[in-house]
Amino acid sequence: MDTEGLLAKGKLTRDCSDGAEAYALARDGALTGLSVGYITRKAGRQGDARVLQELELHEASLVPVPMNSKARLITVKSIASIRDLEELLRAGGLSGRKSRAAANAAWPTINNDNPTTDDELAAILSGSLSRIHTI
């Protein structure tokens, strides 16, 4: 929680039909809002506004039209294939040739069965980009 509100990071399970459908709809811009289910534990007033000070968050759902117009999905990311990785690198400003080279260098490490944290993935991509910039 910050001065802008609640920032959440989530993951869709694309191995099931609901997750795959939600991902596709979000990626294509049909689901751009968030619905958040919570229980208010502590609230106060600031003028006419109700201020939620402590919540118990239960769920967040993707929706086409959120009740609060500021409850928005910011970005949809996925690296499910080497092609997704190439596109991500190209969107980050690399040329097609460099994106392809970086994706080919990083993909074997990213696409293994060992769990990779966001920090580990960032380090892998950063190292690949450093090598690519020298090409």
C-alpha positions in Angstrom: 0.0 0.0 0.0 1.3 3.5 -0.9 -0.1 6.9 -1.6 -1.5 5.6 -4.9 -3.3 2.7 -3.3 -2.8 -1.1 -3.4 -0.3 -2.5 -5.8 -0.7 -6.3 -6.4 1.3 -8.8 -8.4 -0.5 -11.9 -9.4 -0.1 -15.1 -11.5 -2.7 -16.8 -13.7 -2.7 -20.6 -13.9 -2.7 -21.0 -17.7 -2.8 -24.8 -17.4 -6.5 -24.7 -16.7 -9.1 -23.4 -19.1 -10.3 -20.5 -16.9 -6.7 -19.2 -16.4 -5.9 -19.5 -20.1 -9.0 -17.7 -21.0 -8.4 -14.9 -18.5 -4.9 -14.5 -19.7 -6.0 -14.2 -23.3 -8.7 -11.7 -22.5 -6.4 -9.6 -20.3 -3.6 -9.7 -23.0 -6.1 -8.6 -25.6 -7.5 -5.7 -23.5 -10.9 -7.2 -22.8 -10.2 -7.5 -19.0 -8.6 -4.3 -17.8 -10.1 -3.9 -14.4 -9.8 -5.5 -11.0 -12.4 -6.5 -8.5 -11.0 -6.9 -5.0 -12.8 -8.8 -2.2 -11.8 -7.9 1.3 -13.1 -7.5 4.9 -12.5 -4.1 6.5 -10.8 -4.5 9.9 -10.2 -0.8 10.5 -11.5 2.3 8.8 -11.8 6.0 9.5 -13.0 9.2 7.9 -11.2 12.0 6.2 -13.8 14.6 5.5 -16.5 12.9 3.4 -14.2 10.1 2.4 -14.0 6.7 4.1 -10.3 5.7 4.6 -9.6 2.0 4.8 -6.8 1.6 7.2 -6.6 -2.2 7.7 -8.0 -4.9 5.5 -8.1 -8.6 5.2 -7.7 -9.3 1.4 -9.5 -12.4 0.2 -9.4 -12.3 -3.6 -8.7 -10.2 -6.7 -10.5 -10.9 -10.0 -10.0 -9.6 -13.5 -13.1 -7.8 -14.7 -14.0 -5.7 -17.8 -15.4 -2.8 -15.8 -14.3 -2.3 -12.2 -16.5 -0.6 -9.7 -13.6 1.7 -8.8 -12.3 3.2 -12.1 -8.8 3.4 -10.6 -8.7 -0.4 -10.0 -6.8 -1.3 -13.2 -4.6 -4.0 -14.6 -1.3 -2.3 -15.5 0.4 -4.9 -17.5 0.2 -8.5 -18.7 3.5 -10.4 -19.0 4.3 -13.9 -19.9 7.4 -15.8 -20.9 6.0 -19.1 -21.9 8.2 -19.6 -25.0 11.4 -18.5 -26.5 9.3 -16.3 -28.9 7.7 -14.5 -25.9 11.2 -13.8 -24.6 12.3 -12.4 -27.9 9.2 -10.2 -28.1 9.8 -8.9 -24.5 13.4 -8.0 -25.3 12.4 -6.3 -28.6 9.8 -4.3 -26.7 12.6 -3.3 -24.3 14.5 -1.7 -27.2 16.8 -4.5 -28.6 17.0 -5.1 -32.3 15.5 -8.3 -33.7 19.0 -9.9 -34.1 20.0 -9.0 -30.5 16.7 -10.1 -29.1 17.0 -13.4 -30.8 20.6 -13.9 -29.6 19.7 -12.9 -26.0 16.6 -15.2 -26.0 18.6 -18.1 -27.3 21.3 -17.5 -24.6 18.8 -17.2 -21.7 16.1 -19.6 -22.7 17.8 -22.9 -21.6 18.3 -21.5 -18.1 14.8 -19.9 -17.8 13.0 -23.0 -19.3 14.4 -25.6 -16.9 12.4 -27.5 -14.2 14.1 -25.7 -11.4 12.0 -22.8 -9.8 13.5 -19.4 -10.8 12.7 -16.4 -8.7 12.1 -13.0 -10.2 15.6 -11.8 -9.0 17.3 -14.9 -10.5 15.4 -14.3 -13.8 16.4 -10.6 -13.8 20.1 -11.6 -13.2 20.0 -14.1 -16.1 18.4 -11.5 -18.5 20.8 -8.8 -17.3 23.8 -11.0 -18.0 22.5 -12.0 -21.4 21.8 -8.4 -22.3 25.3 -7.4 -21.2 26.8 -10.1 -23.5 24.5 -9.0 -26.4 25.4 -5.4 -26.2 29.0 -6.4 -27.0 27.9 -8.2 -30.3 
